[in-house]
Amino acid sequence: MKVSVSWLKNLVEFNNDIDELAEKLSMTGFEVESLEDLSDQAKNVVIGFVEEITPHPNAEKLKVCSVDVGLPNKLNIVCGAPNVKAGYHVLVAKVGAYLSSKSLKIKLSNLRGIESEGMICSLDELGIESSNEGIEILEENGLIIPPIGSNAVDYLGLNDTIIELAITANRPDGMSMVGIAREISTISNSKLTLPILDYNYEFEKFVPNIKDKETIGSDCVYTLTYIDNINNTGKINKSISNKLSSLRQNCINPVVDITNYLMLEQGQPLHAFDADLLENIVGRKVIPNDFGIRNGKEGESIVALDNKEYKLNKKIKLITCNDVPIAIAGVIGGKNSSVSSKTTRVWLEAAVFSSTSIRNSSREIGLRTDASSRYEKGISPNMTTAVSKRASELISLELGGDIKSNHVNNEFIKRDIIVKLRLDKIHRVLGKLGRRDTNKLENDSNTFSYLNKDEIEPLLTKLGCQLTSISSGWDVKIPPYRSSDLTREIDLIEEIARLIGYDNFDSNMPDPLEPGVLTPTNLVERRLRNSFIHNGFQEVVTSSLVGPDNTDENAVLIKNPLLSETSRLRTNVWDEHLKILQRNISFGAEGCWIFEIAKTYKIDKERFIETNLLAGSLTGNKQFSKWGKASKQISLDYFEARGKLKQSLEVLGIETVDKQLTEKDFMHPGRTSELFVEGKSIGFFGQIHPSMSEKYDLIKETYLFNLEFDALIRAATRKTNWTRTYKDYPTVPFMERDIALIHSKKYTSLEIINVIKKSGRPLLEKVELIDRYEGSTIPDDSVSQAFRIKYRDPKKTLVEEDINPIHEKIRNALKEKIKAELRS
């Protein structure tokens, strides 16, 4: 929200320094984002008078002007504008001036052999929108011309400072000049001089053809005012045009300028329809009941005021006349009913639509306007009829229009909002207020006390509230302009605290205060994050909101999304992780290893399920040094990548078991494993499917892992794992034996290892796969594998007689259970 300081001074008396005012507004909830001095646009630009014009000797289209700017000598300025004339006043940028809108510094220059000592300016060159072609001729505006040589800032209406405020969703009253003026008056205790609004003006009831109750409900309002005999051919008065220009609003024609002016002043959007154009659409005289509101239809379109054609659908709300679309409700008007300089009759619309419906329409067409941004935050319906009456009176006063009729929808009922405010509730919520005592060095209990009625009542009165005392406190009547956000007792208490200043209240820590400690879950999570980072991974955080390209039928849809790209909750994280890999690799990274502790969401039979995941992906080789490695090795093989995950999970102190997985269509069927902890599946690890690597433009050796975080934490914090047990380090050596065998491919190495472990008790300590071979000497349906077995007896050194029986038992078990052919 941009606020003009010069306009503010017409509404409220204040003498604060601009920086001081900005600080006060920020402290009370209206954060100041920037300050802009408009006079910088016309610094060193003065009023000049063209005394004489001669043709340029070396250029047909250029003229040499002798210009008086109040200096002893006339300036010699070369000008190419077709409308420059002798005997007229102009705007002159002297040497040294900087035109910020064009990033142009005026210098002494030589143009085709003639020295030019400045520049005669158009309004466009000064950053002011103008429909005029060529330079600005002051006599053509009918205004009082300032003295020659005087600064042009006042003439251009640029003697102003613009404050840009961040307006939060709970303060829609801040979306108007009047709202900010009230805020300044409240915090500085200064006098307001606001335009008078008639809240009691009665409109004639009518029944618009409203087919969509979501857009206009019982708390909303739709008004129409018919005005004729309007003279819309000239320009709006300079006071209004300067205010619009200072806030970057283009002056279009007087009727439209008045509607924009009142939207900025009061925060209520207005729209005017050309009555003659509406009658051309309908084919007869238009009556109020011809107006309606409905959803768009598939295949419909509308050409809007920005000359763009918008395709319509059922999510877009339309204003219609005899069921013909004439505007997108609350967003933008239609070209087919637009007001122009030829307009003599208008239907003036003022309405309050539901914020949800306007946000949906704005998002669907990809357009956010000044009007829609105000509707989205919420507008008080108690203001609408009063602002509509002020707009019609201003059109009548400025343009000579005759107000013929005023109409409001039948369902609209003016409601006074009365909120009960209890003194004891204020004390419970806010606590005690600090009282400064300069005679005491330290605060004690006597320097703090509760707010009393005499302190509270002036604050609420400043807000425009009307108070009626009752035994417990007050019945507070909320002013119309705050009826959308001051609806509860706690809202009023918040206003009291905000105006006094939160830092002026006593702060009390909970008693007793116990120091916080990390739970086992917190400790495991911290160790896990650090372990992944130490092993070369980078932690990422991705958004839980995704777009419609996530087509999972179990996805949770957002009822009122801000954008279609954030219209549902994600059901996986690997999709965004692969996009991160692709971006990093495309920017030249040799490798990218990432992980995230994230949440996914789905809906199952109207039940929402939230899952915590430890997920990540790897691509490329992040090796620092290339010594000892092949120069073309840019990727990790499956076992290197799986080893990185294993190293990162070792900090948990739990064992993970891999089993082949072929079910996931986005993973490589022969290079994906399902991971088990304590006999339960917790997720998967593997290489992505070749089609996926092609889709995301990644090398084929790209890997994903997706593990249930809660299952990992439960296993790691289980008492048997969490409580460390220690045993003596063995003082006797181990003995190793290898077994090589040929077996059917249907048996996995994990199954074979389990057979060996069961048969090798009690001396078997460890078994691991050391070799695997497939080739021409091995049958097609078989594979050769070799396993290394460690034997140890903690009490003595083993001899051959101890090992041989157990080793033979293992060999026999392999022959019987998997029909293995032993090679050693």
N, C-alpha and C positions, 0 to 999 in steps of 0.2 A: 504494500500500500504506500503510494507516494503522497506526501503532504506538503502543501505550499505554505511557507511561513507567512508570506504577505496576506494570503487568504485567511489564515488562522487569526491574524491580528484584526481582521474585520469581525471575527466571531467571538474572540475572547481577549481580554486585556492581560498582557504579560510583558514584562520587561527583562525577562531572563536572557542571559547570553545563550546563543544557540547551542553551544556545547553543554552548558548547564542544563538546558531544557532537555537535550538528548539524554543526559545522564538520568534525570528524574523519570523520563518516560521509560527508560530501560529498567530502572529499579522497580517500577510499578507494573511491569509485565508486557510493555510494548517495546520490544527490543529494537534499537536503532541499528540498521544495517549499513547505512551510508548517509552522508551529507553532501549535497551538490550545490555549489554557488552558481546560479544561472548567469550572473553578470560576467562570468569568465568567457561566455560565448561572444560577448560584444566588447571585450576589453580593447581600448584604443580605437573604438569605432565611434565616429562623431557625425554631427549633422553638417552637411555641406551644401553649397549652392553653386550650380553650374552656370557660370557667367557667359562662357563662349565655347563654341564647338567648331573645330576645323577638321577637314578630311585628313586622314593619315596619308602622307605622300607615297608610302610604299605598300599599302594594303587597302583594298577596296572596302572591306567590311569593318575596318577599325576606324575609330574617331579619336581625335586628340581634344581633351576637355580641359578647360581652365576652371578650376574649382576653388571657391573660397571656403576655407575651413576655420576662419577666425585667426589665421596667422598673418604676419606682415606681408608675406608673399603668397600668391596664389599657387596651388599645386597643379602640376602638369600631369594628367592621368590619361593613359590610353585605355579606351573602353570599346568593347565590341557589342554591347547590348543594343538591340534594334530600337528600343524605346527611350534611349537617353535623349534629353532635350535641354536646350539652353533656357535659363530663366526658371528652373525648377529646383526644389530641394531634394537632396538624395542622401543616402547613407554611405559614408566614406571610411574605409579601413586604412588608417595611416601606416606608414612604414614602421615595422615592429609589432603590428597587431598579429594575433594568432587566432585563426578561425578554427576552433576545436572541432566543429561538426565536419569540416573537410580536411582536418589535419594540415592546414595551410598557413605558413608564416609569410606575411607580406614583407617583401624586400624591394629595395630600389632596383628596378630592372630595365633592360633595354629591349623594346619590342619593335623589331623591324627598323632599327636605327633611331627610334624616338625614346627618350628616357621617360619612364612612368614612375611617379612618386606616390603611389598608393593604388587603391582599388575601389571602384564604385560597386556596391554590393546589392545583391538580391536578398530577399528574405531566406530563400533556400540555402544560400551560402552562409547565412548566419545561424543555420540550424532551426529555422522556423518554417513550418509547413506553409506553403502558399500556392494558390492556383494561378497567380500572376506569372506571365512570361516576361523575362528580363528583369531589370533592376527595379528597386522600390522607389516610386515617385510619391513623395509625401503629400503633395497637393491632392492626389487622387483618393485619399482616404477620408477627406473631410474632417480631419482632426486638427487641433491646435498644433502648429509647427513650432518646435523648440528653437531657441536662438542658434544661429550659425556657430559652429565650433563646440557646442555643448555635447556632452556624452549622450549616446543614443540608447543607453540602457533603459531609462524611464520610458522613452517613446516606444520601445520594443516590448515593454512589460517584462524585462529580464532582471529587474532589481528585486531579486527573490532568491530564497534558499529552499531547496527541496530536501525533505527528510524522508528517507525510505524506511518503513517500519515492517517488522515481521509480525503479522497478526495471527495469533493462535486461534484454533478452531472454537475455543470456548468464549471468544470475545468478538462476535460478528459486528457489534456496534462500532468497533474500531475500523471498519471498512468505509468510513465516511468522514468528511471534514468536520461535521457537527459532532460526531462521536469523539474524535480526538480533541476537539475544543472543550467538550464537557470534561474529558479526562484531565486536561491541563487546568481547567478551572477548579477541579476537585483537589488536585495535588498542590496547586499554588494559591488556593483560596482567592481567586480572581473573578472578576465580573464577566458574565456571559452576555453577548448581544446576538442572539440567534434569530433566524427567520421564524415568524410566528406560524405555527401549524394548527389547523382547526381539526381536532380529534372528534368533535361531536357532529360534524357535517353528515347529513343523512343522504345516502344514495338510494336510488330506486332499485328494488329487488328485481332480478331477472334470472332466468334459468338457461344458462349456456348448455350447449350440447356436449356434455362431458361424458365420454365413454370410458375414460381411464381414471378410476378413483385413486390410483396410486400417485398420480401427479397432483391432483387437487383433492384434498380430503377435507374433513370437517375443520381442521386447524389451518387451512389455507384459504386464500382469497383471490378472486378474479374480478377486476373492475374495468369498466369501459366508460370513456367520456367522449361524446361527440362534439366536435368544434368545427364551425365553418367560417367563411369570410376571412380566411387567413392570408396575409401578405407575406409570402415566403421567398420573395425574389431578392431581397437585399442581404445584408450581413447582420449578424447578431451584434449587440452593442459591445464596445471595446472592453468593458470591464469583464464581461463573461468570456469573451474570446481570449483575453490575456490569461484568465484563470485556467481555461482549458489548455491553452498552449503550454503554460508552465508545467502542467502535469502530463504532457505528451499526448494530448487528445487533439486530433485533427478537427478543425472547424469544417463542417460539411454543408449544412444549411441551417437557418435559424431554428426550425422545429426540432431537428435532430440534435442541434447544439444545446437546446434547452433540456432535452431528455438526458443527455450526457452530463450536463451541468448539475442537474438534480440528483443523478445517480452518485456523482462524486460528493455532493453536498450532504445528502441524507442517507446514502447507501442503498436506496431503493431503485432497482432497475426499472426503466420505463421503455415502452416501444410505441411508435406511432405508425399507423397504417393509412395509406392514401385512400380516402373514401371513394374517389372516382375510380381508381384501379380495382377496388374490391367490387364495385357495381359492374365493372366490365367482366370480372370473373364470374359473378353470380348471374348477370343478365337482368338484374332488377335492382330496386332500392334495397340496401342492406339494413337489416334490423338487428338489435343486440343478440337475439336468439339464434342468429345465423352463425355466431362464433361458437367454436367448440374445441375440445381437446381430445385427442385419440393417439393410439400407437400408429407408427408407420406401417406400411405394408410392403412385403417383398416385391421388388420391381419398381416401386415408386422412387422418385428423385425430386430434388428441389434445388433451384439455383438461388444461392443466398446473396446477401448484400456484398460479399467479397468477390462476387462474380464466379464463384466455384460451384460446380454441380456436386451435390452430396447424394449418395445412394442411401436409401432409407431401409429400415427393417423394423421388426416388432419391438426392439429395445429403445427406439428413438421416439420421443414424445413430440407431437405436433400441435400447433395452433392452426385451426382450420376456419374457413368461412364457407358455409354451405358444403362442408366436407372436403373442400379443396385446400391443400396445405399452403399456408401463407407464412409460416415461421417454424423454426425448431424451438420449442418452448424453452425459454430461459437462456438460450444460447445465442441465436442469431436469427434475424428476420429474413424474409424471402424477397427476392428481387421483384416478384410479380406484384407486390403491394408497397414498394418502397417510396418514401417521401422524397420529393425533389423540389427544385425551385418553382415548378409549375403547380405544386400542390396548393389547393385552396381549402380543402376539407380533410379532416383526419378523424380516425378513431384512435383515441389514446388509451393504451393498455397499461395497467399496473397490476401486478399479481405477486403472490407468494406461492411458489411451487415447492414440492418436497425436495430436499437436498439430494436424496438418493436418485430420484428420477432424472434430475438435471445432470448429476455426475455420470449416470449411465449414458445419457444422450451425448454429452460432451466427449466421453471416451470413445463411443462408437464412431463418431464422425472425425475424431482426432483434432478437435478444436476447443480451446479454452478461452473464453472471452472475459472481459471485465464483469459483465452481467453474470455469467455462469459461476465465476469464482465467488461472487457474493451469495448467490443462491446455494452453493455448496456448503458454505459456512452457516447459513441459516439467516433468515430475515424475519423480523417481528411482524406478524400480520396486523398488529394494532397500529402500525405506521402507514400502511399502504394507502388507505383511503385519504389520509391527511396529505401525504406527499402527492397523490394524484390530483387533489384539489389545488395544491400549490402550483403544480405544473400547468394545469389548465388556466389558472389565473395569470401565470407568467406569460403563457402564449397569448392570452387575451391582451395583456398589458403591452407586451413588446411587439406583437404582430397584428393587433387589432382583431383577433378572433372572437367569435361569439360562442359562448358555451351553451349548447342546446340541451344536453341531457347527461346525467350521471347514473351509472348502473353498477350494482355489485351482485355477485352470485348469491342465490337464495340461501345456501348452506352457511354462509359466513355469519358468525355471531360474535360481536365484540364481547370480550371477556376481561374482566378485571382480575388480576392475579394478586391474591392476598396470601402472604406467607407469615406463619407464626414464628416469631424469634424470641427465644428464651434467654434470659440473662445468665442463668446457671449453666446453660449449654455453652455459651460464649466463654465462660470462665473455665469450663472443663476442657474445651478444645484449645484455647489459646494460652491458658495459664496466666501468669502474672506479667505485668508490664514493668520494665525497668524505669525507675525514677532517678534522674541524675541529681546527686547531692554533691556540690563542689567542696563542701566542708569535710567530706569523708574521703579517706585515701582508698578505701576498699568498699566494695558492695557488701552489704549484709542484708539480713532478712527485712529490715525496715525500709530498704531502698526499692523493694518490689511490692506491687499491690495490684489487685484486680481492676479491670476497667469498670467505671461506673456509668450510670445512665447518661449523665451530663457529657461524658466524653464520646459515647456511642452515637447519640442522637444526631449531633451535627454532621458526623461522617455519612450517615445514611441519608440525611437531608441533602447533602452535597450531591449524592448520586441521583437525586430526583425522586427519592422514595417519600411516601406520605406515611407518617407513623401515628398509630393510635395506641396509647398506653393501656396495658392490661396487667393483671396481678403478676404474671410470670415474666412479662417483658413487653412485647409490642406485637400488634398486628401491622404488618408492613405491606403497603400497597405499592406494587412494582410499577415504575414508569413504563409507558408503551415501548420506548426505544431499548429497554433492557428485558423485555418480557420473554425473550428467547433463551436467555442464559441465567437470569436470576429467578429460579423456579423453586428452590429448596432452601431450607434453613441454613444448610452448610455453605451454600453459595454466598449468602449474606455475611456469614462469619468470615469467609475467605476474603470478601471485599474489605471488611473492617481491618483484618490483619494486613492486607496489601497496602492500604492507605496509611496505616500507622508505620509499617515497615516490619518485616519478619524479624530482622536482627535486633529490634527493640524489646522483644519479649524474652523472658527468662528461659534459659535452656537447661533442662534437667535430664541427666543420663539415668537409665533404668537402675534401680537399686534393689538387690545387690547386683553388681556388675561382675559377671564371671568371664574369665578369659576364654576365648575360643580356641578350639583345638581341631586339627584335621582328623577326620574319621578315616578308618581303613580304606573306604571307597575313595576319599579325596586323595589319600597318599598313593594309592595304586594308579589313579588317573594321572597324577602329577609325574610319577615315575615312568608311566607309559609314554606320555608326551615327550619327556626328556630323552627316553630311549630311542624313539623314532627320530628325533632331531639329531642325536649323536650318531645315528647310523645313516645320516645323509638326507633324510626326508625334510620337507618343508611343510609346516602346518598351514592349511587354508581354511577359510570360512566362506561358505557359499550360501546363497539365499534359499530359504525354504519355499519361496513363492516361484512358480514356474508358469509357462504359458500353455496355450491349448495344444501345442505340439506334443505334450505329454498326454497320450491317449489312453492311459490305463483306466479301465472302467471302474476301478475301485478308488480313483482319485477323489480327494475332498475338494469340492468346489467352493470358492469364496462367494458369498452372497452379494457383496457390494465392492468388487475390486476397483482399485484406482485405474488400472490399465489391464488390457487383455493379456499382456505379457506376464502379469502377476495374478492370474485369475483362479489358480488352484494350488494346492499344496503338493509338494513333490512326493513321488512314490519311490524314487531312487536317487542316489547321489552320483553314481558313476557317469551319468550323461554329462553333468556339468564338469566333472573331473576330466573327462576326455577332451572337453572344450578347452579347459585350462592347459592341458598338455599341448594341444594343437596350437594355441596362441603362443606359448613359450617357444616351441620348436620353430614356428614360423618367424619368430623374432631372433633366431640364431642360437638358441640354447642347445648345447650338445645333448643334454639329458634333463629330464624333469621328473622328480620323485616327490609325490605329495601324499598327505594323509589328512583326515578330518574326523573328529568325533561329532557326528551329526545326527539329526532326527529325520525320519521319514514318517509319512502319514497315509492312512487309508481308511476307507469306510467299509464295514462288514455288517450287513443286516442292520443298518441304522446305528451301528456302534462304531465310534471313532477309535482307531488303534494308532498309538504313537510308539515308534520303535527307535531305540538308541543304537547307533551303528558306529563301528570303527571301520572306516573305509579309506581307500586310497588307490593310487595308480602309479605305475613306473614306466618310463620309456627312455631309451638312450643310456649311454654310459657316462657317469659323472666322475670318472677316474681323473684325479688331478694330474698324475704323471703318466706319460705314454711309454716310459722305458720298460722294456721287456714285454711289450704287448704288440700285437700286430697293428700296423698303422690304420688298417681299415676296420678295426673292431669298434663299431659305434653302438652296439646293442648288448643287452644282457641275455644270456640264454635262460631257459626256464628255471634251472636249478640255482643259478646265481640270484635271480629275482626272488625265488622262494626262500633262499638263504637269507636275503636281506630282511624279509618279513620275520623269519624265525629268530634272527638275531635281535630284532626289535621287541619280540614278544618274550624273550628269555627272562626279562626283568620280572615277569609275572610269576615265574617259578612253577609253571604248569606245562604239561606235555600236550602237544597237538598232534593228531594223527590224520594223515591224508588218505582219502579214497577217491578213485577216479569218478568224475562227474561228467555226464554227457547230455544232461537235460536242458541246459540254458542255451537258447538259440543265439545269444549275442557273444558267447564264449567259444573258444576253439574246442571241439569235442574230444580231441586227443591230448590236450594240454591244459586241462582244468581239473582241479581236485576239490572235493568237499572236505572241509576241516571239521574234526571232531575233538571235543574236550570232555573228558570224563564220560565217554560213550555217547554224547549227544552232539548232533550237528549244530555248529555255530555259524556257518557261512561257507564261503568258497574263495579260492584263489586260482588264477589261471591267466592264460593269454587270450586276448580278445579275438573274436572271429575275424578272418581275413576281410569279410565284407565290412565290418566295423572299422578296421584300420584304413580301408579305402574311403569310407564315408567321412572319417575325421582327418584324412590325409596324414596318417601316422605310419611309422614303420610297423611291420607285422609283429615284431617282438615287443609288444606293449601289453602290460599286465595290470590286472585289477584284483583287489581283494575287498571283501565285504563281509565283516564279522559282527556278530551280535555283541555289542559292548557290554550289556548287562550280564550276559552269560560269562564273559571273560572275567568281569569284576567279581561275580559270585564265586567262581572257581578259585580266583587268586586270593580272595579274602576268607575262604572256607577255613575253619580252624585248623584242619590238618595241614593246609598249605601255608596259612598265615603265620602260625606259630612255628618258628624254625627249630628243627631238631638236629643235633650234632652227633657224629659218630667218629670213632677213631680212624685216623688215616691208615690204610693197610700197610703193614711193614713187610709183607711177603710179595714176591713178584707174581704176575699173571702169566699164563701160557696161551698161545694163539694157535688155532687150527683153521684152515680154509676148507670150505666145501663148494665144489663146482657141480652144477647139475643142469640138465636139459629138461624142460617141462613145458606143458601146454600154456599158451598165451592167456588162457582163461583164468589162470591163477596169478594174482598180483604179488608183488614182492612183500607187501604187508602181510598177506595170508601166509606166505612161506616163513617169514620172520616169526609170526605167532606160533607156527608149528615147531620151529626150532626152540623157541623160548620154553614152551610147555614140556618138550622132551629133554631139555638140558638142565633141568633142576637137579640138585641145588647148587652146582658149581658154576653154571653159566652166569656170567656177569654182564656181557654185552654182545650184541650181534648187529652187524651192519652190512649193507650191500656195497661191494667194492668193484663189481664189473658186470656188464650186461652186453650181450652180443647177439645180433641177428645177421645171418648171411647165407651164402650158397651151401655151406656144409651143414646147415641146420634146417630141418623141415620147416615149411612155410608157416605151419600153425604152432611152431614151438619157438622157444627162446632159451639162450644159455645165460645163466646168472651165477655169480660167485659171491659167497658170503664169508666174512671173517668173524670168527667166534672167539671171545675172550673167556678163559676159565680162571677162577681164583678161589682158593680156600683161605679165609682170613686167619686161620689158626696155624697153617703149615704150608711149606713149599710143595707144590704138586709134582708128581712124577708120572711117567707114562701109564703105569698101572692104574692110576686114579682117573685119568682122562679117557682112556680107550673105551671102557664100557659105556660111558655117557655119550661119547662121540658116535659110537656104533649105534646106540639107541636113536640118536638123531637121524642118522643115515637111513635106518630102517623105517622110521616114521615118515620120512620124505618119500620113500619108495611106496609105502602103503597108502598114504593119504592123498598124495598128488600125482602118483604114478611117475615119479621123477626118474630119469636116467642119470646116475651119478658118474661124474667124470673124474672125481678125486675124492 
